[in-house]
């Protein structure tokens, strides 16, 4: 979804939520979106890798990789299949990587040191 603009006219129009503090001041705040749904994508490890295994998604608010395989898994935030030399992050067996909030909307590619040694669980949380 694209950014939106809400025109505000004093005394009418859309509501703006604030926190009313003890000094009788209205403090405007921003509440981050939270996930309303989660999807598990289990990728079977393969040395061939998978470009953009996780497609770019501007509604995604959380992204976590859990390596349940016996192989080392490599990930990177673009459409290039990663290797040990070109990965952004490597995950040993049993390790978890939670993508920083500012990067969760990007496409992510995956690769691994061995084929068919198990799966990389990719949890994707989206907001409606």
ABEGO torsion letter per residue (X at the ends): XBBBBBBBBBGBEBBBBBBBBAAGBBBBBBBBBBBABBBBBBBBBBAAEBBGABBBBAABABBBBBBABABBBBBBBBABBBBAAABABBBBBGBBBBBBAAAAABBBBBBBABBGAEBBBBBBBBBX
